[in-house]
Amino acid sequence: MAEGPRVVICGGGAIGAATAYFLARRGARPIVVERHQVGGAASGKSGGFLALDWCRGSPLDALARRSFALHAALAQETGDVWGYRRLTTYGGYAVEGEPRGSGGLPWVADGVSITGRLGTPETTALVEPRAYTRGLMRAAEALGATLRTGAVVDLVREEGAVRGVVLADDDTIEGDAVVIAMGPWSILAARWLPMPPVFGYKGHSLIFKTGDAIGAEALFLEYQEAATGETLTPELFARADGTTWVCAISSTGPLPLDPGAVAPDDGAHTRLEKLCRAISPALAAAPIVARQACFRPVTQDGLPLIGAVPGVPGAYVATGHSVWGMLNSPATGEAMAELILDGAAQQVDLAAFDPGRLRPLDPKRLSDG
Ligand SMILES: Cc1cc2nc3c(=O)[nH]c(=O)nc-3n(C[C@H](O)[C@H](O)[C@H](O)COP(=O)(O)OP(=O)(O)OC[C@H]3O[C@@H](n4cnc5c(N)ncnc54)[C@H](O)[C@@H]3O)c2cc1C
C-alpha cells in the first residue's frame, strides 16, 4: 500500500495535536515539531471550556458546533483520558465588600448574585486541557504520527514550494506539506511566508484543589474590584479531577521567544487569589495547586487563520483561535486534514478563515529577538 503524505506540523498545542490526529486517522504521516512541551503553552493552561452555540451569529458558528460534537465523540473513542464532562453554566455578578447578594449556588459567597443559567449539560462541557492536548497527541502517535522536540527556525524550499522545516540545530525535516500551528509564536512564520500577524494576549489563572465541594458547574462572573473600581470577568470551571480552574486579569505583556519563559505579571496572581477567596468559601478553603500564565493567539479581525498560505504550495496555517482554541481544535484539525489530503475541507466552510483575507506582515517589522 502506498504511504500517505508526510506533513510537518510546527507546534504541539491543541491545534497541532488535533491536526496530527486527524491526518494520522486518514493514513497520512504527520510529524509534530514542538519547541518546549506538548500542551506546555495556552493549550495546557487554558480553561478547557466548550460551548455548542456561544459563537452563534459569528463566522465561527459552524466550526464551533462541529467541534462540540467531535469533542464528545473523541472522548468516547479515545477512552476519555482527559476528563471530558458536561456542565451546567451560570452567570452572575458581585461587588467587592458588599456582603449581600442574591446567592443561588451552595458554593458561592453571600455577596455573589447568580443572575441566570447560561448553558446546560446539552450545550456546555469541559476538558482538562493539558491532558486533552497530550492525549490527542498520544492517540495520533498510536496511529503513526511522530513527535520531535526542536525549534523550527526556517522552511525548506524546493522550486518555490515548501518541502519541510529547518530546526535550530540545523537539522531538517522534510515533508510534502508544512502546517504553521505555533499559536502566538506563529508570528515568526511571517519571516518565512506571506502571513498576517498573530499576536499574544496574556491571561492568568489559578487551579484550586476543591475535591467535591463544587459540582459539575461553571460560572462566568462580573466582579467589581474595590481597590481599582475595575470590573473583572472571572471564569470558574470545576473539573472532573476534583480541581477548579479560575482565570481573570489579562494583559498585553510581551511574548517571549521561548515558550518556556512565559511568566506572570507582577501581582496578578495575588489579585486573582484575593478575588477567588472572596467569591467562594469553597475556594477560600482550598489549596492552590497551580499558578499559571499563558498567551492566547489573536489575529487582527479576531477570526482564526485556517487554510493554505496564498501563493506558496505546500504551506498551510492553523492558528489565531483566540478564546476558543480548545473548543475549535477538533474541527480545525479535521478541516486541515481534509484540505491537505483532499484539496478542500468538507465538514466546515473555511472561507471566513482564509489567511489571504488579511494583509501579510512586513517581515522587516519583526525584531531579531
Ligand atoms: C487564560 C486563557 C483561558 C482560555 N480558556 C479557553 C477555554 O476555556 N476554551 C477554549 O476553547 N479556549 C480557551 N483559551 C484559548 C486557547 O487556550 C487557545 O486558543 C489555544 O490553546 C491555542 O492553541 P494553539 O495550539 O494554537 O497554540 P499553543 O497552545 O500556544 O501551542 C503552540 C505551540 O507551539 C510551540 N512553538 C512555539 N514556537 C515554536 C517553534 N519555533 N518551533 C516549534 N514549536 C514552537 C509552543 O511551544 C506551543 O506548544 C484560553 C486561553 C487563555 C490564555
The ligand as an SDF file (V2000), in Angstrom:
LIG
                    3D

 53 58  0  0  0  0  0  0  0  0999 V2000
   -6.3200   32.2300   30.1930 C   0  0  0  0  0  0  0  0  0  0  0  0
   -6.8650   31.5190   28.9710 C   0  0  0  0  0  0  0  0  0  0  0  0
   -8.0150   30.7520   29.0610 C   0  0  0  0  0  0  0  0  0  0  0  0
   -8.5250   30.0990   27.9460 C   0  0  0  0  0  0  0  0  0  0  0  0
   -9.6520   29.3380   28.0740 N   0  0  0  0  0  0  0  0  0  0  0  0
  -10.1770   28.7080   26.9870 C   0  0  0  0  0  0  0  0  0  0  0  0
  -11.3370   27.9200   27.1040 C   0  0  0  0  0  0  0  0  0  0  0  0
  -11.8930   27.7740   28.2040 O   0  0  0  0  0  0  0  0  0  0  0  0
  -11.8630   27.3270   25.9880 N   0  0  0  0  0  0  0  0  0  0  0  0
  -11.2750   27.4850   24.7520 C   0  0  0  0  0  0  0  0  0  0  0  0
  -11.7960   26.9550   23.7680 O   0  0  0  0  0  0  0  0  0  0  0  0
  -10.1230   28.2000   24.6200 N   0  0  0  0  0  0  0  0  0  0  0  0
   -9.5730   28.8180   25.6970 C   0  0  0  0  0  0  0  0  0  0  0  0
   -8.4410   29.5860   25.5830 N   0  0  0  0  0  0  0  0  0  0  0  0
   -7.8260   29.7170   24.2540 C   0  0  0  0  0  0  0  0  0  0  0  0
   -6.9400   28.5300   23.9200 C   0  0  0  0  0  0  0  0  0  0  0  0
   -6.1370   28.2120   25.0290 O   0  0  0  0  0  0  0  0  0  0  0  0
   -6.0480   28.8310   22.7120 C   0  0  0  0  0  0  0  0  0  0  0  0
   -6.8040   29.3660   21.6470 O   0  0  0  0  0  0  0  0  0  0  0  0
   -5.3540   27.5560   22.2410 C   0  0  0  0  0  0  0  0  0  0  0  0
   -4.6710   26.9300   23.3050 O   0  0  0  0  0  0  0  0  0  0  0  0
   -4.3780   27.8350   21.1040 C   0  0  0  0  0  0  0  0  0  0  0  0
   -3.7980   26.6100   20.7480 O   0  0  0  0  0  0  0  0  0  0  0  0
   -2.5790   26.5580   19.7310 P   0  0  0  0  0  0  0  0  0  0  0  0
   -2.2710   25.1240   19.5030 O   0  0  0  0  0  0  0  0  0  0  0  0
   -2.9160   27.4150   18.5530 O   0  0  0  0  0  0  0  0  0  0  0  0
   -1.4000   27.3400   20.4600 O   0  0  0  0  0  0  0  0  0  0  0  0
   -0.3920   26.9870   21.7540 P   0  0  0  0  0  0  0  0  0  0  0  0
   -1.1630   26.2500   22.7520 O   0  0  0  0  0  0  0  0  0  0  0  0
    0.1840   28.2900   22.0600 O   0  0  0  0  0  0  0  0  0  0  0  0
    0.6150   25.9960   21.0870 O   0  0  0  0  0  0  0  0  0  0  0  0
    1.6270   26.4480   20.2330 C   0  0  0  0  0  0  0  0  0  0  0  0
    2.8350   25.5550   20.4280 C   0  0  0  0  0  0  0  0  0  0  0  0
    3.8800   25.9470   19.5130 O   0  0  0  0  0  0  0  0  0  0  0  0
    5.1070   25.7500   20.1660 C   0  0  0  0  0  0  0  0  0  0  0  0
    6.1410   26.5420   19.4780 N   0  0  0  0  0  0  0  0  0  0  0  0
    6.3820   27.8720   19.5930 C   0  0  0  0  0  0  0  0  0  0  0  0
    7.4230   28.2330   18.8250 N   0  0  0  0  0  0  0  0  0  0  0  0
    7.8510   27.1160   18.1990 C   0  0  0  0  0  0  0  0  0  0  0  0
    8.8880   26.8380   17.2770 C   0  0  0  0  0  0  0  0  0  0  0  0
    9.6930   27.8080   16.7970 N   0  0  0  0  0  0  0  0  0  0  0  0
    9.0580   25.5680   16.8520 N   0  0  0  0  0  0  0  0  0  0  0  0
    8.2530   24.5540   17.2910 C   0  0  0  0  0  0  0  0  0  0  0  0
    7.2540   24.7710   18.1840 N   0  0  0  0  0  0  0  0  0  0  0  0
    7.0450   26.0320   18.6220 C   0  0  0  0  0  0  0  0  0  0  0  0
    4.8500   26.1990   21.5850 C   0  0  0  0  0  0  0  0  0  0  0  0
    5.8000   25.6760   22.4860 O   0  0  0  0  0  0  0  0  0  0  0  0
    3.4330   25.6680   21.8310 C   0  0  0  0  0  0  0  0  0  0  0  0
    3.4480   24.3940   22.4490 O   0  0  0  0  0  0  0  0  0  0  0  0
   -7.8880   30.2450   26.6830 C   0  0  0  0  0  0  0  0  0  0  0  0
   -6.7210   30.9910   26.5890 C   0  0  0  0  0  0  0  0  0  0  0  0
   -6.1950   31.6310   27.7130 C   0  0  0  0  0  0  0  0  0  0  0  0
   -4.9400   32.4400   27.5830 C   0  0  0  0  0  0  0  0  0  0  0  0
  1  2  1  0
  2  3  1  0
  2 52  2  0
  3  4  2  0
  4  5  1  0
  4 50  1  0
  5  6  2  0
  6  7  1  0
  6 13  1  0
  7  8  2  0
  7  9  1  0
  9 10  1  0
 10 11  2  0
 10 12  1  0
 12 13  2  0
 13 14  1  0
 14 15  1  0
 14 50  1  0
 15 16  1  0
 16 17  1  0
 16 18  1  0
 18 19  1  0
 18 20  1  0
 20 21  1  0
 20 22  1  0
 22 23  1  0
 23 24  1  0
 24 25  2  0
 24 26  1  0
 24 27  1  0
 27 28  1  0
 28 29  2  0
 28 30  1  0
 28 31  1  0
 31 32  1  0
 32 33  1  0
 33 34  1  0
 33 48  1  0
 34 35  1  0
 35 36  1  0
 35 46  1  0
 36 37  1  0
 36 45  1  0
 37 38  2  0
 38 39  1  0
 39 40  1  0
 39 45  2  0
 40 41  1  0
 40 42  2  0
 42 43  1  0
 43 44  2  0
 44 45  1  0
 46 47  1  0
 46 48  1  0
 48 49  1  0
 50 51  2  0
 51 52  1  0
 52 53  1  0
M  END
$$$$
